Every structure is written in C-alpha cells, then in structure tokens.
Amino acid sequence: MSPDFAFLSKDSHALVDFIHRREGDTEIYFVANRRSAALTADCSFRVSGKQPELWDPVTGEERSAAAFKQANGQTTLPLELPPYGSMFVVFQKPMAGDGKATGNFAPCSTLQTLDGKWTVQFDSKWGGPDQPVTFDTLQDWTKRPEAGIKYYSGTATYRKQFDLASRITDSAGRVFLDLGGVKNVAEVRLNGKKLGIVWCAPWRIEVSDELKSSGNVLEIDVINLWPNRLIGDSKLPPEKRYTKTNLNKFYLEEHPLLESGLLGPVTLLMNSN
C-alpha cells in the first residue's frame, strides 16, 4: 500500500506535516510547511479518480488544481507554500481537467518597488512622538534613536503617495501589494478603501481594483507586540510608566527588544491569474 501522503522537494531540509480527514465521499488533506523558508514540493495523496482542489486557509480562496497526475491509486501535484504556510487539498468532485498545466501557482513579477520616504504616525498616548515622523527608509523601530519609537508598542500608520511606473491594461493580470516583512500585523488601505488584514507570510494583499495610474494614497496600520513597551517602562519610575502588569519581571531593561514595524521591501507584484 502506498503512503497516505508523501512529498518530494529539492530542499533537503524541507519538513511537511499533514492531517487527513474523510467526510462522506470527500477526502480532505491539510498540508503544512513546518519551516521558516518557502517550500516547493511535489506532494502525493492516496486518492485517485477525483479532481484535486486547493483551498487557501488564509484567504478562503478555492480553486481546482491545474497541474497534477494520477497513477497507481495516487494523485501527485506541485505545491508552493510560504514560510510556515499551509493549504487544504480537497478531493470531492469528478475530474474536471487533464492536469497537464505547468503549475498550480502563477509566477509573480515585480511591477514596482515602493521605496523612498514614508510618513509614520505613532500614538503619543502610548509614548510615541507627538508629530508624524519621516522614515527615509523602512526600518525596525528598535533601531531608531528616539525612545518613543524604540520602545513603542501599539499601532503606527505608514503613509505614502505614489504613481504607477508603467501602465497596466485590464488583461495584464492581478496586482498584489507585497509588504515584504511585518512585525506583527498590518491593515492595508489604498485610496481610502480598506483591503484587509495580513498577519502571516507571504504578507500580500490584492490591490487590482483600487490601483490608479497616478495619485495613489497608501496607508498601512502596523501593530506590534507589547514587550518593547514593558522593557521601556522598566527604565522609567513607576509614575511615568504606560503599563501596569504583573509580568514586569519577564521584560526588563536587560531583555532584548522584539523586531517591530513595517520592514519591507514593499513592492507591487503582478501575476497572470
């Protein structure tokens, strides 16, 4: 009998875990990348005669796999997972294709990098600067010289205006905003429209419908964890501290600060899907 699940990757350190559940005639596999590096692997499932579907647990998107092969009671298909990413592979419908496509994930090309200056507004009620601060480049808050940023915990809003470097036609494909790296959660608004929250790799959100050729206004709310504020408070007399907690002993002056903020690079990506 063949394995219920197996994978083959060029990365010798690849580590993939899975759970398999049967619901009536439907076979449901949850496949998870257990490493901090992106994964590309050929994954085999002990199912045949049914169309494989890919269900994204982060976005909720469901689509039929276009690239796969079936032989000897198994279905094998290429999967691409971000760091610590996961995917449901579901078998519930009759075959809907021949599986001869070249892949299941459209390659992305860089359309534009949003580098240069950003305006960042912190909350002064939690120790941040009273006025917006200009970041010449994106950087970890803990690397800043200002104590109000270095030890800040809470929400900061990044703002940038930009024009598209090249024209995009309606048939060109889907455009995504890739934040590069975020510590730890971000909510994205483009031209006044809320586009959603990102909290894990690949830190990407679609902007196709809101993107304009010029005069785009991008706002990103970034929220970090609270240990940095506790560590900063440990340097202050009790009456000047911003927090009150019984966890003070775990976050003191000698403890390392946690990387925080929008780390980037922030890019516009395009794929053909």
Steps between C-alpha positions, in 0.01 A plus 500: 500500500631845410539767772194710581715809436855553376701790363813554295695827510837619375553652844652226713391685815134523397255389768133450415227377732146394413162401638251289302128491569220332309155662492261267317651457154723806539870465580644803682873547550657785697865547395732725702852629441678470834799717416570875476597474132267486200433147374458352153421129497323228307239360738333162458164398644349150512197607297416457132209556266407837650591859419750651750399842633718755681338686790702786648439510879610866525303660216220245468563470126397165345610385155562184304859390460614535139821295525488143631537138396329185617654152497501189716219627724679827575461864401821705487503877460753782547437725801660830597470608862633815668701479824285310750224509239230241444239383251195276497502251213145372451371215283121511464404555133533301177802570285478841333830517312794302373749650748750583227558864596856599591415598857233587755637840598547783251847654526511858621714772347599823672308790354638773726683547830356762734827617648600840629342701779199403711307715748428310821253609769533348848257531791634756748271361772724192499829687497533561127608833347237775496550570129537272196855378441667463160676169440753540218492122464298227667666377817442313823362736767751369753785634282370858526674745736171644639394328823135561406547280193766261626278382788164558332226239511170560327378621160697719260367617164731509198401731214637540147376650174617349173437480127527184295828475317333328203150467358296191590243367254180327611626171359846519657417299812443538871709749695604438860658720764778305668611645835819294515511459877275624782534482876231404578163582338400752231177643361521647149302789349547623146331818380271494803384139450568239768657198331542272799740379766819299450657311788723234344724432202488574214375839636312562176163651411330562165470862386386451138164677536623803695826579326514819289755615244588803716427657837474179700480548877620198696442466876619204706419458868768287665453353848785336691516303826513662843832379656691801361277739695548293816877503452490876447283542808755310709734798444242750630383581852164336579302823469619555140437150368236437235413147609400325819542125509624213713725391210761770562762252616497328160578816301776704660770735375744216433257306280528530118247711313275332245527599136207730415339696218471481123828348387440474126597512228155608383440405137222474245488152346307375199395152402297366211220341706 
